[in-house]
Amino acid sequence: MPRRLPASDTTVPPRKRAPAKADRPNGTIHAGPEEKANRPRVQSVARAAAILLEVARSGVGLSRTEISKRARVPTQATYHLLHTLKQVGLVARSENGSYVLGLSAASLAEGMRRQLDGEPLVSALVRNASRATGETAYAVKWVDGQVVSINMIRGRHHIQMVELPIGFSEDAHSRAGGKVLLAYADDATRNAYLERNPLRRRTPSTVCSLKELKRQLSEIVDKGYAVEKEEFAPGLCCLAVPVGGGLSQYAIGISVPVDRFHANFETYLKALQDVVNNDG
């Protein structure tokens, strides 16, 4: 008969626990629930959108290599996505070979302009503000937690200043209309905006201190209007007032060269207040 081994010889040693992926060399850490929720469902669509946005942000177009780098999309994927975007007319090749927006992109821009264009009442207020002051007038509105430019009428003066395109939403802290909406917003809306949007310095005059900005916002509510002096762009001043006494999601304002602004401030303020009070 075969010899039986002692029990100690037949004991199977306990298996060692395999290291978690996070502990393994070159391992991959699984994304948590929050990270998974923020991850695009269709990666190719997210990449195509990133490419399109980078081309739109460029002034004179971008090469394929530049697009790949800025959009953080692999070179080969960039090649195929650009080919597809070109086929549907969203991008095109310029004479120097760089990629620019195609004619079909104009439909997106026009659609956005129509959808963001203020209600008839707000559009009328902007027209009246420009007519009453002779200056470029605009309206801003809360859209998905951002302060967005939705309407603009050019003034009648020969010398004009910076004109914000429809859909512009950057640096509300440095814009009079943005300051108005931030001032009259509820605490949750204001705090959420300030958490997502750092106080970027656009000019030497831009207010980048949160404490100073909050002081300004409190003062705006007390006075009923906001003034911005060369915070957004050198040589430019803006004046804005809330629509509906701050109870609506809109504000209207004017942008004026600095010399003309100081010489006519009281006239501009009365004109804007009359417009929103339906007296203008």
For each residue, the residues with C-beta under 8 A, 3 or more apart:
1:
2:
3:
4:
5: 9 10
6: 9 10
7: 10 11
8: 11
9: 5 6
10: 5 6 7
11: 7 8
12:
13:
14:
15:
16:
17:
18:
19: 23 24 27
20: 23 24 27
21: 24 27 28 29 30
22: 27 29
23: 19 20 27
24: 19 20 21 27
25:
26:
27: 19 20 21 22 23 24
28: 21
29: 21 22
30: 21
31: 35 36 39
32: 35 36
33: 36 37
34: 37 38
35: 31 32 38 39
36: 31 32 33 39
37: 33 34
38: 34 35
39: 31 35 36
40: 43 45 46
41:
42: 45 46
43: 40 46 47
44: 47 48 77 81
45: 40 42 48 49
46: 40 42 43 49 50
47: 43 44 50 51 71 73 77 78 81
48: 44 45 51 52 81 84 85
49: 45 46 52 53
50: 46 47 53 54 71 72 73
51: 47 48 54 55 67 71 73 78 81 82 85 91
52: 48 49 55 56 85 90 91 101 105
53: 49 50 56 57 71
54: 50 51 57 58 62 67 70 71
55: 51 52 58 61 62 67 91 99 100 101
56: 52 53 101 105
57: 53 54
58: 54 55 61 62 100
59:
60: 94 98 100
61: 55 58 94 96 98 99 100
62: 54 55 58 66 67 70 98 99
63: 66 67 97 98 99
64: 67 68 75 78 79 82 99
65: 68 69 75
66: 62 63 69 70
67: 51 54 55 62 63 64 70 71 73 78 82 99
68: 64 65 71 73 74 75 78
69: 65 66 72
70: 54 62 66 67
71: 47 50 51 53 54 67 68 78
72: 50 69
73: 47 50 51 67 68 77 78 81
74: 68 77 78
75: 64 65 68 78 79
76: 79 80
77: 44 47 73 74 80 81
78: 47 51 64 67 68 71 73 74 75 81 82
79: 64 75 76 82 83
80: 76 77 83 84
81: 44 47 48 51 73 77 78 84 85
82: 51 64 67 78 79 85 86 91 99
83: 79 80 86 87
84: 48 80 81 87 88
85: 48 51 52 81 82 88 90 91 102
86: 82 83 89 90 91 92 93 99 102
87: 83 84
88: 84 85 102 104
89: 86 92 102 103 104 105
90: 52 85 86 101 102 104 105 108
91: 51 52 55 82 85 86 99 100 101 102 105
92: 86 89 99 100 101 102 103
93: 86 97 98 99 100
94: 60 61 97 98 99 100
95:
96: 61
97: 63 93 94
98: 60 61 62 63 93 94
99: 55 61 62 63 64 67 82 86 91 92 93 94
100: 55 58 60 61 91 92 93 94
101: 52 55 56 90 91 92 105 106
102: 85 86 88 89 90 91 92 105
103: 89 92 106
104: 88 89 90 107 108
105: 52 56 89 90 91 101 102 108 109
106: 101 103 109 110
107: 104 110 111
108: 90 104 105 111 112
109: 105 106 112 113
110: 106 107 113 114
111: 107 108 114 115
112: 108 109 115 116 166 167
113: 109 110 116 117 166 167
114: 110 111 117
115: 111 112
116: 112 113 141 143 148 150 166 167
117: 113 114 123 150 151 166
118: 121 122 123 126 139 141 150 151 250
119: 122 123
120: 123 124
121: 118 124 125
122: 118 119 125 126 139 141 150 151 243 250 252
123: 117 118 119 120 126 127 139 151
124: 120 121 127 128
125: 121 122 128 129 139 243 252 275 276
126: 118 122 123 129 130 137 138 139 151 152 153 252
127: 123 124 130 131 137 153
128: 124 125 131 132 275 280
129: 125 126 132 133 137 153 252 253 254 271 272 275 280
130: 126 127 133 134 135 136 137 153 154 155 156 254
131: 127 128 134
132: 128 129 271 272 274 275 280
133: 129 130 137 155 254 256 264 267 268 271 272
134: 130 131 155 156 157
135: 130 155 157 254 255 256 260 268
136: 130 152 153 154 155 160 161 163 254 255 256
137: 126 127 129 130 133 152 153 155 252 253 254
138: 126 149 151 152 153 164 177 252 253 254 255
139: 118 122 123 125 126 149 150 151 152 177 243 250 251 252 253
140: 147 148 149 150 175 177 178 180 181 240 250 251 252 253
141: 116 118 122 147 148 150 181 249 250 251
142: 145 146 147 148 181 185 189 249
143: 116 146 148 150 169
144:
145: 142 189 192 193 196
146: 142 143 169 172 193 197
147: 140 141 142 169 172 175 177 178 181 182 193
148: 116 140 141 142 143 167 168 169
149: 138 139 140 152 164 165 166 167 168 169 177
150: 116 117 118 122 139 140 141 143 166 167
151: 117 118 122 123 126 138 139 166
152: 126 136 137 138 139 149 163 164 166
153: 126 127 129 130 136 137 138
154: 130 136 160 163
155: 130 133 134 135 136 137 160 254
156: 130 134
157: 134 135 160 260
158:
159: 257 260
160: 136 154 155 157 163
161: 136 233 235 236 255 256 257
162: 232 233 236 255
163: 136 152 154 160 255
164: 138 149 152 168 175
165: 149 168
166: 112 113 116 117 149 150 151 152
167: 112 113 116 148 149 150
168: 148 149 164 165
169: 143 146 147 148 149 172
170: 200
171: 174 175 178 197 200 202 206 232
172: 146 147 169 175 177 178 179 181 182 193 197
173: 178 179 182 197 199 206 207 208 213
174: 171 178 200 202 203 206 207 228 231 232
175: 140 147 164 171 172 178 179 228 231 232 238 240
176: 179 180 226 227 228 238 239 240 253
177: 138 139 140 147 149 172 180 181 226 238 240 251 252 253
178: 140 147 171 172 173 174 175 181 182
179: 172 173 175 176 182 183 216 217 220 226 228 240
180: 140 176 177 183 184 220 225 226 240 241 242 246 251 253
181: 140 141 142 147 172 177 178 184 185 242 249 251
182: 147 172 173 178 179 185 190 193 194 213 217
183: 179 180 216 217 218 220 221 226 246
184: 180 181 220 221 242 246 247
185: 142 181 182 189 190 193
186: 189 190
187: 190 191
188: 191 192
189: 142 145 185 186 192 193
190: 182 185 186 187 193 194 217
191: 187 188 194 195
192: 145 188 189 195 196
193: 145 146 147 172 182 185 189 190 196 197
194: 182 190 191 197 199 210
195: 191 192
196: 145 192 193
197: 146 171 172 173 193 194
198:
199: 173 194 206 207 208 209 210 213
200: 170 171 174 206 208
201: 204 206 208
202: 171 174 206 231 232 233
203: 174 206 230 231 232 233 234
204: 201
205: 229 230 231
206: 171 173 174 199 200 201 202 203 231 232
207: 173 174 199 212 213 216 231
208: 173 199 200 201
209: 199 212 213
210: 194 199 213 214
211: 214 215
212: 207 209 215 216
213: 173 182 199 207 209 210 216 217
214: 210 211 217 218
215: 211 212 218 219
216: 179 183 207 212 213 219 220 226
217: 179 182 183 190 213 214 220 221
218: 183 214 215 221 222
219: 215 216 222 223
220: 179 180 183 184 216 217 223 224 225 226
221: 183 184 217 218 224 246
222: 218 219
223: 219 220
224: 220 221 241 242 245 273
225: 180 220 239 240 241 269 272 273
226: 176 177 179 180 183 216 220 238 239 240 241 251 253
227: 176 237 238 239
228: 174 175 176 179 231 232 237 238 239 240
229: 205 237 258 261
230: 203 205 233 234 235 236 237 258
231: 174 175 202 203 205 206 207 228
232: 162 171 174 175 202 203 206 228 236 238
233: 161 162 202 203 230 236
234: 203 230
235: 161 230 257 258
236: 161 162 230 232 233 255 256 257 258
237: 227 228 229 230 255 256 257 258 261 262
238: 175 176 177 226 227 228 232 253 254 255 256
239: 176 225 226 227 228 253 254 256 261 265 268 269 272
240: 140 175 176 177 179 180 225 226 228 251 252 253 254 272
241: 180 224 225 226 251 252 253 272 273 276
242: 180 181 184 224 245 246 248 250 251 276
243: 122 125 139 248 250 251 252 276
244: 247 248 250 276
245: 224 242
246: 180 183 184 221 242
247: 184 244
248: 242 243 244
249: 141 142 181
250: 118 122 139 140 141 242 243 244
251: 139 140 141 177 180 181 226 240 241 242 243
252: 122 125 126 129 137 138 139 140 177 240 241 243 272 275 276
253: 129 137 138 139 140 176 177 180 226 238 239 240 241 272
254: 129 130 133 135 136 137 138 155 238 239 240 268 272
255: 135 136 138 161 162 163 236 237 238
256: 133 135 136 161 236 237 238 239 260 261 264 268
257: 159 161 235 236 237 260 261
258: 229 230 235 236 237 261 262
259: 262 263
260: 135 157 159 256 257 263 264
261: 229 237 239 256 257 258 264 265 268
262: 237 258 259 265
263: 259 260
264: 133 256 260 261 267 268
265: 239 261 262 268 269
266: 269 270
267: 133 264 270 271
268: 133 135 239 254 256 261 264 265 271 272
269: 225 239 265 266 272 273
270: 266 267 273 274
271: 129 132 133 267 268 274 275 280
272: 129 132 133 225 239 240 241 252 253 254 268 269 275 276 280
273: 224 225 241 269 270 276 277
274: 132 270 271 277 279 280
275: 125 128 129 132 252 271 272 278 279 280
276: 125 241 242 243 244 252 272 273
277: 273 274 280
278: 275
279: 274 275
280: 128 129 132 271 272 274 275 277
